[in-house]
Amino acid sequence: QSVLTQPPSVSGAPGQRVTISCTGSSSKIGAGYDVHWYQQLPGTAPKLLIYGNSNRPSGVPDRFSGSKSGTSASLAITGLQAEDEADYYCQSYDGSLSGSRVFGTGTKVTVL
Amino acid sequence: QLQLQESGPGLVKPSETLSLTCTVSGGSISSSSYYWDWIRQPPGKGLEWIGSIYYSGSTYYNPSLKSRVTISVDTSKKQFSLKLKSVTAADTAVYYCARQHDVRPMTTAEHWYFDLWGRGTLVTVSS
């Protein structure tokens, strides 16, 4: 059962900017826990995209950026490219359940 | 470079126990800087965290699965394992092993993230 809510899908033309929201609650994102983002290309394992709300691992293009405010976080993709078509998941910690990690419901990004 | 590889049966009968092992290669499993996790993804659906284990043996489980799940570690073999009992068709999924870590110094474990993933293994529950 996911406790972080994402839109099921977003789409955009090549070169456009799209954003994906991730909404939690006061015991999760709102409690100050970091939000991380993962990209899952078709048929592959998820890959870390953003950690600690807004940090990019080495090798991730700066077209990807993350932010967090209150009980929500966002992932933005600027200059959308065909290779960005994938599923994206946010992830955080559930402070009401010791040790529990939680994922978002997932968002499918389609490049038109 | 550290890699993770899942192994185990791809087909399990209903009511039986699903058993998977993750082998860590190219690095240490016995470090205070990592947790080792299992995550699953039913076909066409999203990711679900199953549980974590520390090299010392401390575990955390998803409350919705806690009564059926056991995660263990064998540091001598550089492996950690998942057992899920009394499986049903709803447990059919791709099962991933992953590492939790954080490159930022002094962050507590609540802020860690999954920086390395195995390729995943499909387990089908069917008679």
Interface residues (C-beta under 8 A of the other chain):
Chain A: Q1 S2 Y33 D34 H36 Y38 T44 A45 P46 K47 L48 Y51 G52 N55 P57 Y89 Q91 Y93 G95 L97 S98 G99 S100 R101 V102 F103 G104 T105 G106
Chain B: D37 I39 G46 L47 E48 W49 S52 Y60 Y61 N62 P63 S64 Y96 Q100 D102 V103 R104 T107 E110 H111 Y113 F114 D115 W117 G118 R119 G120
